[in-house]
Amino acid sequence: MTTILNRLLLVSASAFFSGNVLATEFIDPPIVAKPTMITVYLAKKIVTMDPALPEAKAVAVSDGKIISVGSLADLKPWLDQYPHQINRQFENKVLYPGFIDPHNHPMLAGLIQTAFPLTYLPLPSPWGKAFPGVPNLKAAIAKLKEYSASIADPNELLLAWGYDIPAMKQVPNKQLLDEVSTTRPVLVWDASEHTIFLNSAALAKYLTNPEEVKKIPGVEINPDGSLTGAFLSSQATQYVIKHTGTDFMNPERLNKGMLYANDQAQQGGITTTSEMTFGILDIDSEKVMMKKFTSSDVTSLRISPVAMADNFVGKYGDQAVEQVKELQKLNNDRLLYKGVKFMGDDAYLSQTMMLENPGYTDGHHGTIFYPTPEAFKQAMQPWWNAGFQIHVHTNGNGGNKNVLNALQLLQDEKPRFDHRFTFEHFGVTSSMMIRKVKALGAVASVNPAYFYTRAGIQASSIGTDRISYATRVGDLVREGVIVGLHSDNPVAPPLPLTEVWAVVNRQNIYTGNKKWAPAEAVTVQQAMRMVTIDAAYVMGLENKIGSIEPGKYADFVVLADDPMTVPKEKIKDVPVIGTVMGGRYIPVTETNHSRPY
């Protein structure tokens, strides 16, 4: 009777604290097949990210998964039992677990980065020369005119990406873009992906119901009631995309863009990435695209799409939760649907994130998408109750405060353990906010590009102090919060070793030796965990990737040297030789050019 009662109590507790899908998702079926052939990779050093066995010299792989790790002698129990081959091609190289980018946008990043570039900072390309950037507004308009002149069809849309509002010191409007053309539609996407600008021809062609448009947050309106051509929020940008997308989101361009993003990531040593805006354009088409991407031998990434909750609610209404659950039935070794995403406030780069007092130096405060914590809690409640991992895009201290308070309300009403509620970006914060993140059991995925590329550009608008301690990884580590580093590509290139270099050195890559909040620096080992096992933990995938341990996918990055032993100033310069995904080696020379997909 006591045993039965204990079981009933456990079931009741499980029901009360329900929602911990992390404990049950992605459980592999029992392994029944024995290894058919074992490949043993020998290396100068294998850094496993497993504290029990931090270094090794050999790793045994079969059927895409790791069998055993250690020295060649340590593998003898396996090699005595099964056919095997010794692979010595990495004997002079260093192996780490394949790097992980826990917040990426390969679909949109590839699409817009294969359009006409208009960035202020240099834009590297996986397939050739970098775009050098445009130094000022005059140069940006001149470059747009050059692009327009290169398009034969006078009615074809000109799509340019990367306009940098803080660097150019002006928000474009239709009058400015009409200098490029008064007849050709011109669409300029900013560097954050959160704002879009149209000229008069584009407004006339695509937005035929201006009264409807004016109701959307972030749409700028002239004193006379006409549209300015500036769309300054992710909600306004999504609206524009839906009305213009048919002119630039054809299958050929999307396929090219996905391959471009794949090759960017692979050359940075990444073997697993996310798609943090799944469903932003068209849910059904994106499902087809993800299936094709993860079925192709040309691509070399695992991908974890995270569903945009509001977009699924918009399409499926009360069935949205069930529809996202259905996605997980499509999962395989390379496709890992997991979690949902919400938008808390707007963008860092476009200076539309919500900053509380003193706000920005010009007096504005930015955009928040849920006016109160109660409203945000209500939106997230069905997903929280259903046990989903929830990711929230949040940047400014006002946005972060609102999200923290909404999470508090969720936990107060229905406590959950190991929920992995993830603060995505978590840009401008305070030490006390971080303490509350820990208290509420959340994790963080942060973008070091906020200081390593942006500090010199945005200090005049945000303040030297806040731009310096953006991305408080030191405080997060000291409080015991699990942290992943990400690129948010196209916000920054997907270069994990550069991210590691940044949080270790607290330097801006363009401003010499100046340190930005050096007290926020972390050790090299802590930073390397943030692009391997801790990034996997943030994604809820730590039982599959992130360390070199038996049973996990045989995903490695092949490096010319060990980032933990080179001078810390040189970490970003360690060459990536290639990646191994599921036991398949892909040298970077295989992805440094465009090819059929």
C-alpha positions in Angstrom: 0.0 0.0 0.0 2.8 2.4 0.9 4.5 1.8 -2.5 1.2 2.5 -4.4 0.6 5.6 -2.3 4.1 6.8 -3.0 3.6 6.3 -6.7 0.3 8.2 -6.6 2.0 11.1 -4.8 4.7 11.1 -7.5 2.1 11.2 -10.3 0.3 14.1 -8.5 3.6 16.0 -8.1 4.4 15.4 -11.7 1.0 16.7 -12.8 1.4 19.8 -10.6 4.9 20.5 -11.9 4.1 19.3 -15.4 5.6 20.7 -18.5 9.2 19.4 -18.2 9.4 18.0 -21.7 13.1 18.3 -21.6 13.2 15.1 -19.6 11.3 13.2 -22.2 12.0 14.7 -25.6 14.5 13.2 -28.0 14.9 9.9 -26.1 16.5 7.5 -28.6 15.0 4.1 -29.1 16.9 1.2 -27.6 20.0 0.4 -29.6 19.8 -3.1 -31.1 22.3 -3.1 -33.9 26.0 -3.8 -33.2 28.7 -1.6 -34.8 29.4 -2.8 -38.4 32.6 -0.9 -38.8 34.4 1.4 -36.3 36.5 4.3 -37.5 39.1 5.5 -35.0 40.1 9.1 -35.5 43.5 9.9 -34.0 44.4 13.5 -33.2 47.2 15.5 -31.5 44.6 16.5 -28.9 40.9 15.8 -28.5 39.2 18.3 -26.1 36.1 16.5 -25.0 34.3 19.1 -22.8 33.6 16.2 -20.5 35.1 17.1 -17.1 35.6 13.4 -16.2 37.8 12.9 -19.3 38.8 16.3 -20.5 41.4 15.3 -23.1 42.0 12.3 -25.3 44.0 11.1 -28.3 41.5 8.9 -30.1 37.8 8.7 -30.6 35.9 5.7 -32.0 32.9 6.3 -34.3 30.4 4.0 -35.8 27.1 4.7 -37.7 27.5 8.5 -37.0 27.8 8.2 -33.3 30.7 8.1 -30.8 31.5 4.6 -29.4 34.4 5.4 -27.1 37.0 8.0 -26.3 40.5 7.9 -24.8 43.9 6.6 -26.0 44.2 4.1 -28.8 44.9 1.5 -26.1 41.8 2.5 -24.2 39.7 1.6 -27.2 41.0 -2.0 -27.3 37.8 -3.6 -25.8 35.9 -2.3 -28.8 38.6 -2.9 -31.4 39.0 -6.5 -30.3 35.3 -7.1 -31.0 34.5 -5.3 -34.2 36.0 -4.5 -37.6 37.8 -1.2 -37.5 40.0 1.3 -39.4 42.4 3.8 -38.1 42.1 7.3 -39.6 45.2 9.4 -39.1 44.3 12.5 -41.1 43.9 14.6 -37.9 47.1 13.4 -36.1 48.5 16.9 -36.2 45.2 18.7 -35.5 43.1 19.4 -32.5 39.5 18.2 -32.2 36.7 19.9 -30.2 33.0 19.0 -30.2 31.4 20.6 -33.2 30.6 24.3 -32.4 27.0 25.2 -31.8 25.2 28.4 -32.7 22.1 28.4 -30.5 20.6 31.5 -32.0 20.8 31.9 -35.8 18.6 32.7 -38.8 19.9 30.8 -41.7 16.9 31.2 -43.9 16.6 35.0 -43.7 20.4 35.6 -43.2 21.2 33.6 -46.3 18.4 35.3 -48.3 19.4 38.9 -47.5 23.1 38.4 -47.5 22.9 37.1 -51.1 21.0 40.3 -52.1 22.8 43.6 -52.5 25.0 44.4 -49.4 24.8 47.8 -47.8 26.6 47.3 -44.4 28.8 49.8 -42.6 31.1 47.1 -41.2 32.9 44.7 -43.6 30.7 41.8 -44.5 32.6 38.5 -45.0 31.5 36.0 -47.6 32.0 32.3 -47.5 32.3 32.2 -51.3 34.7 35.0 -52.0 35.7 38.5 -51.2 34.2 40.5 -48.3 32.0 43.5 -49.0 34.1 46.4 -47.6 31.2 48.4 -46.2 29.9 51.9 -46.9 31.5 54.6 -44.7 28.6 57.1 -44.6 25.2 58.0 -45.8 26.4 59.6 -49.1 28.3 56.4 -50.0 25.2 54.3 -49.1 23.0 56.2 -51.5 25.7 56.1 -54.2 26.0 52.3 -53.8 22.2 51.9 -54.1 22.2 53.9 -57.3 25.0 51.7 -58.6 23.0 48.6 -57.8 19.9 50.0 -59.5 21.8 50.8 -62.6 23.0 47.1 -62.7 19.4 45.7 -62.9 18.2 45.4 -66.5 14.5 45.4 -65.8 13.5 48.9 -64.7 10.5 47.5 -62.7 12.4 44.9 -60.8 12.6 45.3 -57.0 16.0 46.4 -55.7 16.5 44.6 -52.4 19.5 45.8 -50.3 20.5 44.6 -46.8 22.6 45.9 -44.0 21.8 49.6 -43.6 23.3 50.7 -40.3 21.1 53.3 -38.6 23.5 54.3 -35.8 26.5 54.5 -38.2 24.7 56.4 -40.9 23.1 58.6 -38.3 19.8 58.9 -40.2 16.7 56.8 -40.5 15.9 56.5 -44.3 12.5 57.6 -45.6 10.9 57.5 -49.0 12.3 60.9 -49.9 15.9 59.7 -49.3 15.3 56.5 -51.2 13.6 58.3 -54.1 17.0 59.7 -54.8 17.9 56.2 -55.9 14.9 55.8 -58.1 11.4 57.2 -58.4 10.2 54.4 -60.6 11.9 51.2 -59.5 10.7 49.8 -56.2 13.5 50.0 -53.6 13.5 48.0 -50.3 16.3 48.5 -47.8 16.6 46.1 -44.9 18.6 47.3 -41.9 21.4 45.4 -40.3 19.2 44.1 -37.4 16.5 42.6 -39.7 14.0 44.5 -37.6 13.4 47.5 -39.7 12.7 48.1 -43.4 12.6 51.2 -45.6 10.7 51.7 -48.9 10.8 54.3 -51.5 7.6 55.9 -53.0 7.5 53.4 -55.9 7.6 50.4 -53.4 4.9 51.9 -51.2 2.6 52.4 -54.2 3.2 48.9 -55.5 3.1 46.8 -52.4 1.1 48.6 -49.7 -2.2 49.5 -51.3 -4.1 49.8 -48.0 -2.2 52.6 -46.1 -5.0 52.9 -43.5 -4.4 49.2 -42.5 -0.7 49.8 -42.4 -0.9 52.7 -40.1 -2.4 50.5 -37.3 0.8 48.5 -37.0 3.3 49.4 -34.3 6.5 50.9 -35.7 5.0 52.3 -38.9 6.2 55.9 -39.2 3.6 58.5 -40.4 4.1 62.0 -41.7 2.2 65.0 -40.2 -0.1 64.9 -43.3 -1.0 61.3 -42.6 1.1 59.7 -45.4 3.6 56.9 -44.8 7.2 58.0 -44.4 8.5 54.7 -45.8 10.1 53.7 -42.5 8.9 50.6 -40.7 10.6 50.5 -37.3 9.7 47.3 -35.6 9.7 43.6 -36.2 5.9 43.6 -36.5 6.0 46.3 -39.1 8.8 44.5 -41.0 6.9 41.2 -41.0 3.9 43.1 -42.5 6.1 44.5 -45.3 7.7 41.1 -46.0 4.3 39.5 -46.5 3.4 42.1 -49.1 6.7 42.2 -50.9 8.1 38.7 -50.5 6.7 37.2 -53.7 9.1 39.4 -55.6 12.3 38.2 -53.9 11.5 35.0 -52.0 11.4 32.5 -54.9 12.7 29.0 -54.4 15.9 29.6 -56.3 16.9 32.5 -54.1 15.9 30.8 -50.9 17.9 27.6 -51.8 20.9 29.8 -52.6 20.5 31.6 -49.4 20.3 28.4 -47.3 23.4 27.0 -48.8 25.2 30.3 -48.3 24.2 30.3 -44.6 25.2 26.6 -44.3 28.7 27.4 -45.7 29.1 30.4 -43.4 28.5 28.3 -40.4 30.6 25.4 -41.5 33.6 27.6 -42.1 33.2 28.8 -38.5 33.4 25.3 -37.2 29.6 25.0 -36.5 27.9 21.6 -36.8 24.6 22.5 -35.2 22.6 25.7 -35.5 19.1 26.9 -34.9 16.5 28.6 -37.0 15.0 31.0 -34.4 12.3 32.4 -36.6 10.6 29.3 -38.0 7.2 30.2 -39.4 8.0 33.9 -40.0 7.2 33.7 -43.7 5.1 30.7 -44.5 4.9 27.7 -42.2 4.2 25.0 -44.8 6.9 26.2 -47.2 9.4 26.4 -44.4 8.7 22.9 -43.4 9.5 21.7 -46.9 12.6 23.8 -46.9 13.9 22.4 -43.6 13.3 18.8 -44.8 15.2 19.5 -48.0 18.1 21.2 -46.1 18.5 18.3 -43.7 18.2 15.6 -46.3 20.9 17.0 -48.6 24.5 15.7 -48.8 25.5 19.1 -49.9 24.7 20.7 -46.6 26.7 20.0 -43.4 24.6 21.1 -40.4 22.1 19.9 -38.0 19.4 22.4 -37.5 16.9 23.0 -34.7 13.9 25.2 -35.8 12.2 27.1 -33.1 8.6 28.0 -33.9 7.4 31.7 -33.8 4.5 31.3 -31.3 2.5 34.3 -32.5 2.7 33.2 -36.2 1.4 29.8 -35.3 -1.4 31.3 -33.2 -2.2 33.6 -36.2 -2.6 30.6 -38.5 -3.9 27.9 -36.2 -5.6 29.7 -33.4 -6.5 27.4 -30.4 -4.7 24.5 -32.2 -1.3 26.3 -32.3 0.1 24.3 -29.4 -0.8 21.0 -31.0 0.5 22.1 -34.4 3.9 22.8 -32.9 3.9 19.5 -31.1 3.2 17.8 -34.4 6.4 19.3 -35.8 8.4 17.1 -33.5 7.2 14.0 -35.3 9.3 15.2 -38.2 12.5 15.0 -36.2 15.5 13.0 -37.3 19.2 13.0 -36.8 19.6 16.4 -38.5 16.2 18.0 -38.0 15.4 18.8 -34.4 12.2 20.9 -34.0 12.1 22.2 -30.4 10.6 25.0 -28.4 8.8 28.3 -29.3 9.9 31.9 -29.4 8.3 35.2 -28.4 9.4 38.8 -29.0 9.8 40.8 -25.8 11.1 44.1 -27.2 12.8 45.2 -30.4 16.3 45.4 -31.8 19.7 46.4 -30.4 21.3 47.5 -33.7 18.4 49.6 -34.9 18.1 51.2 -31.4 14.4 50.2 -31.1 14.9 48.0 -28.0 13.2 49.3 -24.9 15.5 51.2 -22.6 14.1 52.5 -19.3 15.3 55.8 -17.9 17.4 57.4 -18.9 16.5 55.9 -22.3 18.6 56.8 -25.3 20.7 60.0 -25.4 18.2 61.6 -27.8 15.3 61.0 -25.4 13.4 58.1 -27.0 12.9 54.8 -25.3 12.2 52.1 -27.9 9.5 49.5 -28.5 8.0 46.8 -26.3 5.5 44.3 -27.6 3.6 43.4 -24.4 2.6 46.5 -22.4 2.6 44.7 -19.0 4.0 41.5 -17.5 0.5 40.2 -17.1 -0.2 40.6 -20.8 3.0 38.8 -21.7 2.3 36.0 -19.2 -1.1 35.5 -20.7 0.4 35.1 -24.2 3.0 32.6 -23.0 0.7 30.7 -20.6 -0.6 28.0 -23.0 2.9 27.1 -24.1 4.2 27.1 -20.6 1.4 24.9 -19.4 2.0 22.5 -22.3 5.7 22.1 -21.2 7.4 23.9 -24.0 10.9 25.4 -23.8 10.2 29.2 -24.3 12.8 31.5 -25.9 12.2 35.2 -25.6 14.0 37.8 -27.8 14.8 40.6 -25.3 17.4 43.3 -25.5 16.9 46.5 -23.5 16.7 46.8 -19.7 13.0 47.7 -20.1 12.4 44.6 -22.2 14.3 42.3 -19.9 12.5 43.6 -16.8 9.1 42.9 -18.5 10.2 39.4 -19.4 11.5 38.6 -16.0 8.3 39.8 -14.3 6.2 37.7 -16.8 8.3 34.6 -16.0 7.8 35.3 -12.3 4.1 35.2 -12.9 4.3 32.0 -14.8 6.3 30.3 -12.1 4.0 31.7 -9.3 1.0 30.2 -11.0 2.5 26.9 -12.2 6.0 26.1 -11.1 8.2 24.1 -13.4 11.7 22.6 -13.0 14.3 22.5 -15.7 12.1 24.5 -18.1 15.1 26.2 -19.8 13.2 29.4 -20.3 15.8 31.3 -22.4 16.6 35.0 -22.5 17.7 35.5 -26.1 20.3 38.3 -26.4 19.8 39.8 -22.9 21.7 42.9 -24.0 21.4 45.8 -21.5 20.9 44.4 -18.0 21.8 44.8 -14.4 23.5 42.5 -11.9 20.2 42.2 -10.0 18.3 41.1 -13.2 20.9 38.3 -13.6 20.3 37.2 -10.0 16.6 37.0 -10.7 17.3 35.0 -13.9 19.1 32.5 -11.7 16.4 32.5 -9.1 13.7 31.7 -11.7 15.7 28.9 -13.2 16.2 30.4 -16.6 19.2 30.3 -19.0 20.7 32.9 -21.4 21.9 32.9 -25.0 23.8 36.1 -25.5 25.4 38.0 -28.4 29.0 39.3 -27.8 28.9 41.3 -31.0 27.0 43.9 -29.1 30.3 45.1 -27.8 32.9 43.4 -30.0 31.5 45.0 -33.2 29.0 47.7 -31.9 30.6 49.5 -29.0 32.4 52.1 -31.1 29.2 52.7 -33.1 26.5 52.9 -30.6 28.1 54.4 -27.5 27.0 57.9 -28.4 23.3 56.7 -28.5 23.2 54.3 -25.6 26.0 55.5 -23.3 29.5 54.3 -22.8 28.7 52.4 -19.6 25.8 50.5 -21.0 27.5 49.7 -24.3 30.5 48.5 -22.4 28.7 46.0 -20.2 26.3 44.7 -22.8 26.5 40.9 -22.8 27.3 40.5 -19.1 28.8 37.0 -19.4 31.0 37.5 -16.3 28.0 38.2 -14.1 26.0 35.4 -15.6 28.8 32.9 -14.9 29.3 34.2 -11.3 25.6 33.7 -10.6 25.7 30.2 -12.0 23.5 30.8 -15.0 24.2 28.6 -18.0 25.1 30.7 -21.0 25.4 30.1 -24.7 27.2 32.4 -27.2 25.5 33.1 -30.5 25.9 35.2 -33.6 22.2 36.0 -34.4 23.4 35.8 -38.0 23.1 38.2 -39.9 23.6 40.5 -36.9 27.2 39.1 -36.7 29.1 36.4 -38.7 28.7 32.9 -37.3 32.3 32.7 -35.9 32.4 31.0 -32.5 36.1 31.4 -32.0 35.7 35.2 -32.5 32.9 35.2 -29.9 35.1 33.3 -27.5 38.0 35.8 -28.1 35.5 38.6 -27.4 34.2 37.4 -24.1 37.7 36.5 -22.9 39.4 39.7 -23.9 36.4 42.2 -23.8 37.7 44.0 -26.8 36.0 45.6 -29.8 37.4 44.1 -33.0 37.6 47.5 -34.7 38.8 49.7 -31.8 42.2 48.4 -30.9 43.2 47.5 -27.4 40.4 49.3 -25.5 38.7 47.0 -23.0 34.9 47.2 -22.6 33.8 46.3 -19.0 36.9 44.0 -18.4 35.3 42.8 -15.2 32.8 40.9 -17.4 35.6 38.8 -18.9 35.5 35.0 -18.5 38.2 32.3 -18.8 38.9 30.6 -22.0 37.5 27.3 -20.7 34.3 28.9 -19.6 33.9 30.6 -23.0 34.6 27.4 -25.0 31.9 25.7 -23.0 29.5 28.5 -24.2 30.0 27.4 -27.8 29.9 23.6 -27.1 28.3 21.9 -24.2 26.6 24.9 -22.5 25.2 26.0 -25.9 23.8 22.5 -26.3 22.3 22.8 -22.8 20.7 26.1 -23.7 19.1 24.4 -26.7 17.9 21.4 -24.7 20.1 19.1 -26.8 22.9 18.3 -24.4 22.1 14.5 -24.6 23.0 14.6 -28.3 25.7 17.2 -29.0 28.1 19.5 -27.3 30.7 17.1 -26.0 32.7 14.1 -27.2 31.2 11.3 -25.2 29.9 7.8 -26.0 26.4 7.8 -27.5 26.5 11.3 -28.8 26.7 12.3 -32.5 30.2 12.2 -33.9 30.3 15.9 -34.5 33.7 17.6 -34.3 35.5 20.8 -35.4 39.0 20.3 -36.7 41.4 23.1 -35.6 45.0 23.9 -36.4 45.7 24.7 -32.7 44.0 24.6 -29.3 42.2 27.9 -28.4 42.9 27.0 -24.7 46.7 27.1 -25.1 47.3 29.8 -27.7 47.7 33.4 -26.3 44.2 34.6 -25.6 44.6 37.5 -28.0 45.1 35.0 -30.8 42.0 32.8 -30.2 40.0 34.3 -33.1 42.9 33.6 -35.4 43.0 29.8 -34.8 42.3 28.3 -38.3 39.2 26.1 -38.7 40.4 23.2 -41.0 37.0 21.5 -41.3 34.1 19.8 -39.5 33.0 16.3 -38.9 29.2 15.7 -38.8 28.1 12.2 -37.9 31.5 10.9 -38.8 31.5 12.6 -42.3 34.5 14.9 -42.7 33.8 18.2 -44.5 36.9 20.4 -45.1 36.4 24.1 -45.4 37.7 23.9 -49.0 34.5 22.0 -49.8 32.3 24.9 -48.8 34.2 28.0 -50.0 32.4 28.3 -53.3 28.9 28.3 -54.6 27.6 25.0 -56.0 24.3 23.3 -57.0 21.9 22.6 -54.2 
